[in-house]
Amino acid sequence: KLFIHMFSNLPKKLMYFLVLTGNGILSLAQSVQYFPPFDMTVAANQTLQLAGKVENNYLLYHTQPGTIPELMVFNEQGQIAGVSSLDFIRPGFAHRVNMVTLPNRLNLIVQEIREHTHYVFVAGLNKDGKLRESIHYIDSTRIDLYGAAAYYNVISSADKKYSLLYRIIQGFSSIQILFNGILLNEKNEILGSASFYIPFNTELESTDIPLLTNQGIAFLPV
């Protein structure tokens, strides 16, 4: 049993299967590179996350409750080259921030809640952590109707040129689930969106994490 849904406007396909065959195990040999230590004020609930390398800089995402997030910029020798304030991410409103790192840009997918509505916006940053273009909103959902189901999961293709925001929602029906998806390219442009129901038996079936290929095709095992 195979269901196929085309993303609108472009020939990118979203497909899901009742059976996904084959398992692969990837083994990587990696070396560790140590950077010199840097001074930093210690605070409770502080979070540091390495975004990755953009051109010749390494970007480190830094946040703590009640403050505006920032990107710490390091050169190839591990020395701090600057700090960029991400003032478009407002403390107390943003609940999820996903990062997709490409050779020449860092894409942020931000989910926030304001006045009982869940919003999603995207931003593209350069190697210095500065906006390449204005942020733009791509989706909104009433949080009073969807609750926690309003949040999107985010996956990217191996080459990071495609990103899929998706959510699988149960509870609207006892015999089917609702799939919502938004496909983005490497410039944070919407290639298409999809929303449809999938026949589903909660007692016998389960869903897994989709796979997004370098061609922008998503496979959802059920």
C-alpha positions in Angstrom: 0.0 0.0 0.0 1.7 3.2 -1.2 0.5 6.8 -0.8 2.2 9.6 -2.8 1.6 13.3 -2.3 3.2 15.9 -4.5 4.5 19.1 -2.9 2.8 21.9 -4.8 4.4 24.2 -7.4 7.6 22.1 -7.8 8.2 18.5 -8.7 9.3 17.5 -5.3 7.6 14.5 -3.8 6.5 13.6 -0.4 6.0 9.8 -0.1 5.3 7.5 2.8 5.4 3.8 3.0 3.9 1.2 5.2 7.1 -0.8 5.1 10.6 0.6 4.8 13.2 -1.9 3.9 16.9 -2.0 4.5 19.1 -0.7 7.3 22.5 1.0 7.0 25.2 1.6 9.5 27.7 4.4 8.8 31.0 4.3 10.6 33.1 7.5 10.5 36.7 7.9 11.5 37.2 11.4 13.1 40.0 13.3 14.6 39.7 15.7 17.6 40.9 19.3 17.3 41.4 21.2 20.5 40.8 25.0 20.6 42.3 27.2 23.2 40.0 28.0 26.2 38.1 31.3 26.3 36.7 33.4 29.2 33.0 33.2 29.8 30.7 34.2 32.7 29.1 31.1 34.1 25.3 31.3 34.6 22.6 28.9 35.5 20.8 27.1 32.7 23.3 28.3 30.2 23.3 26.5 26.8 26.1 26.3 24.3 25.6 24.6 21.0 28.1 24.4 18.1 26.3 25.4 14.9 29.1 24.4 12.7 31.6 26.0 10.2 30.5 28.7 7.8 33.2 29.6 5.3 36.3 30.1 7.5 34.5 30.7 10.9 33.0 28.4 13.5 29.7 29.6 15.0 28.6 28.7 18.6 25.0 29.4 19.7 24.8 30.7 23.2 21.6 31.3 25.2 20.3 31.4 28.7 16.8 32.2 30.1 15.7 35.8 30.0 18.4 37.0 27.6 18.8 37.5 23.9 20.6 34.6 22.2 23.9 35.3 20.6 26.3 33.7 18.2 29.9 33.5 19.2 32.2 33.6 16.2 35.6 31.8 16.2 38.3 31.8 13.6 40.0 28.7 12.3 42.5 28.9 15.2 39.8 28.8 17.7 40.1 32.4 18.8 37.0 34.6 19.4 36.5 36.9 16.4 33.3 38.4 17.5 29.9 38.0 19.1 26.6 38.6 17.2 23.4 39.4 19.1 20.4 37.5 17.6 17.9 40.2 18.7 15.2 38.9 16.3 14.8 35.9 18.7 12.9 37.3 21.6 13.4 35.8 25.1 10.3 34.2 26.5 8.7 33.7 23.0 11.0 31.4 21.2 10.6 27.8 22.3 12.6 25.9 19.6 15.5 26.9 17.5 16.8 24.5 14.8 20.1 25.2 12.9 21.0 24.1 9.5 24.7 24.8 8.5 25.8 25.1 4.9 29.2 26.0 3.6 28.3 29.7 3.1 25.4 30.3 5.5 23.6 29.3 8.7 19.9 28.8 8.5 17.7 29.2 11.7 14.2 27.8 12.0 12.6 29.4 15.0 9.3 28.5 16.6 7.7 30.9 19.0 4.4 31.4 20.8 2.7 34.8 21.0 -0.9 35.5 22.1 -2.1 31.8 21.9 -0.6 31.4 18.4 2.4 29.3 17.4 4.5 30.9 14.7 7.4 29.7 12.6 10.0 32.0 11.0 13.3 31.5 9.2 16.5 33.5 9.1 19.7 33.2 7.1 23.0 34.3 8.7 26.5 34.8 7.2 29.8 33.7 8.5 29.9 36.6 11.0 26.5 35.7 12.5 24.7 38.7 10.7 21.4 38.4 8.8 21.9 37.9 5.1 18.3 38.9 4.5 15.2 39.8 6.5 13.5 37.1 8.6 10.2 35.9 7.3 7.3 34.0 8.8 6.3 30.8 7.1 3.5 29.3 9.3 1.1 30.0 12.2 -1.1 27.7 14.2 -3.7 28.2 17.0 -2.1 26.8 20.1 -5.4 26.6 21.9 -6.6 24.0 19.2 -3.4 22.1 18.6 -1.5 22.3 21.9 1.9 20.7 21.9 1.0 19.2 18.5 1.5 22.7 17.0 5.3 22.3 17.1 7.1 21.1 14.0 10.0 18.6 13.9 12.8 19.5 11.6 15.0 17.3 9.4 17.5 18.1 6.6 18.9 16.2 3.7 22.5 14.9 4.0 23.8 17.8 1.9 21.7 20.3 3.9 20.2 21.8 0.7 16.6 20.7 1.7 14.9 21.0 5.1 11.5 19.5 6.0 9.3 20.8 8.8 6.8 18.2 9.7 4.3 17.2 12.3 2.3 14.0 12.7 -0.9 14.7 14.7 -3.1 12.1 16.4 -6.4 12.6 18.1 -8.5 14.1 15.3 -9.6 10.6 14.3 -9.4 7.1 15.6 -8.6 5.6 12.2 -6.2 8.1 10.7 -3.4 10.6 11.5 -2.8 14.1 10.1 0.5 14.9 8.4 1.6 18.5 7.9 4.8 19.3 6.0 6.7 22.3 4.7 9.7 21.9 2.4 12.5 24.5 2.3 15.5 24.9 0.1 18.9 26.1 1.2 17.9 29.8 0.9 14.9 29.2 3.3 12.5 29.5 0.4 9.3 27.4 0.6 9.3 24.8 -2.2 5.9 23.5 -1.2 3.6 22.3 1.6 1.4 19.3 2.2 -1.4 18.4 4.6 -3.3 15.1 4.4 -4.6 12.2 6.5 -3.0 8.8 6.6 -5.1 5.7 7.4 -3.7 4.5 10.8 -4.4 1.9 13.5 -3.0 3.1 16.8 -3.0 -0.4 18.2 -1.0 -2.0 15.4 1.0 0.7 13.7 3.5 3.4 14.6 5.3 6.1 12.8 9.1 6.8 12.6 11.3 9.7 11.7 11.1 10.5 8.0 14.1 10.4 5.7 14.8 13.4 3.4 16.9 12.7 0.4 19.3 15.1 -1.5 16.6 15.3 -4.2 14.1 16.8 -1.7 12.0 13.5 -1.5 10.8 12.5 2.0 10.0 8.9 3.0 7.8 8.3 6.0 7.7 4.8 7.4 4.5 3.7 9.0 
